[in-house]
Each structure stands twice: as C-alpha cells, then as structure tokens.
Amino acid sequence: MALEITDSNFEELVLKSDKPVLIDFWAEWCGPCRMVGPVVDEIAKEYESKAVVGKVNVDNNPEISVKYGIRNIPALLFFKNGEIVDKQIGAVPKSVLVEKLDKQLA
C-alpha cells in the first residue's frame, strides 16, 4: 500500500528520502485517479525496499499541490535527492510508471 503523504510529512518522506520517490497526486472525485490508485499501490508493494511510493490527496494537502503547480490530476511526480526528475500527467498503463521509476533506480 502506498504511503499517505501530507503537507506535514512531505519533507521527511519525500525531500529527505535516500531512495527514489513516486508521488501520486489524486482526489476522491477524480475518475482517472481511481484507475491509477490501485496501480500505484501495486508498485508500492513491488518496490517496497527500493523506492518510496506515496499518494497526496490534493483536497486535503493544498500546500504541496500549490508548491508543485499541480493543476491536473492524476499527476505523478518522480523525485530523486529531493528534486523532481520526471513526471506523468493523466492515467497511463503501469508499464509507463515502472519504466520511469526504474530509470531513477539505475
């Protein structure tokens, strides 16, 4: 299961992580987000020891959403060493997300 990332734990779990991080920005009312959610949970399980995988509910955490200019969801941001290194806007197949995450592990 993906971690719940909030305005208060974002810095600790994402910016200070020594592993690559995949964050799914989503909302309950977003149809495509509900399609991506289970995929992100699968990736979280598969990459448990290699990467941090989390979700940010944009309605409950406006600070992070504004800071990273999230205007469309689902928005998936990839971080490495506290910096955004890749992103994906909209629902895509799992293989696309895994490929982007694998690049950060290389």
C-alpha positions in Angstrom: 0.0 0.0 0.0 1.3 3.4 -0.9 2.2 5.8 1.9 -0.1 8.7 2.7 1.9 11.8 2.1 0.7 15.0 3.7 1.7 18.7 3.9 3.3 17.8 7.3 5.3 14.7 6.4 6.2 15.6 2.8 9.7 17.0 3.6 10.6 14.0 5.8 9.3 11.2 3.5 10.0 12.8 0.1 12.6 15.5 0.1 14.9 13.8 2.6 14.5 10.3 1.2 17.7 8.4 0.2 15.6 6.4 -2.3 13.8 7.5 -5.5 10.2 8.6 -4.7 7.0 8.3 -6.8 4.1 10.5 -5.6 0.6 10.2 -6.9 -1.4 13.5 -6.6 -5.1 12.5 -6.6 -8.6 13.3 -5.3 -11.6 11.1 -4.5 -13.8 12.8 -7.0 -11.4 12.1 -9.9 -12.3 9.2 -12.1 -8.9 8.6 -13.7 -7.3 8.9 -10.3 -9.4 5.9 -9.2 -7.9 3.9 -12.1 -4.3 4.9 -11.3 -4.7 4.3 -7.5 -4.6 0.5 -7.5 -1.6 0.6 -9.9 0.3 2.9 -7.6 -0.5 0.5 -4.7 0.9 -2.4 -6.7 4.1 -0.5 -7.5 4.4 0.4 -3.8 4.3 -3.3 -2.9 6.7 -4.4 -5.6 9.3 -1.6 -4.9 8.9 -1.7 -1.1 12.7 -1.9 -0.4 13.9 0.1 -3.4 11.7 3.2 -3.6 9.2 5.3 -1.6 5.8 5.3 -3.2 3.1 7.6 -1.8 -0.1 9.4 -2.5 -1.1 13.0 -1.9 -4.8 13.8 -1.6 -4.9 17.3 -3.3 -8.1 18.3 -1.4 -6.5 17.7 2.0 -3.0 18.9 1.2 -3.2 22.1 -0.7 0.3 23.3 0.3 2.2 20.6 -1.6 -0.2 20.8 -4.5 0.3 24.5 -4.9 4.1 24.3 -4.3 4.5 21.8 -7.2 1.9 23.5 -9.5 -0.5 20.6 -9.6 -3.3 21.7 -11.9 -4.4 18.4 -13.5 -4.8 15.1 -11.7 -3.7 12.4 -11.6 -0.2 13.8 -11.6 2.6 11.5 -10.8 5.9 13.1 -9.8 9.2 11.3 -9.5 11.8 12.7 -7.1 15.4 11.8 -6.6 17.6 13.6 -3.9 14.7 16.0 -3.2 14.3 17.1 -6.8 11.7 16.4 -9.4 13.3 14.3 -12.1 10.3 13.2 -14.1 6.5 13.4 -14.2 3.4 11.9 -15.7 0.1 13.7 -16.0 -3.0 11.6 -16.5 -3.8 7.9 -16.3 -1.2 5.6 -18.0 -0.5 1.9 -18.0 1.5 0.5 -15.1 4.4 -0.2 -17.5 5.0 3.5 -18.2 5.3 4.3 -14.4 7.5 1.3 -13.8 9.8 2.3 -16.6 10.1 5.9 -15.3 10.8 4.6 -11.7 13.3 2.0 -12.9 15.3 4.9 -14.6 15.7 6.5 -11.2 17.0 3.3 -9.7 19.6 2.8 -12.4 
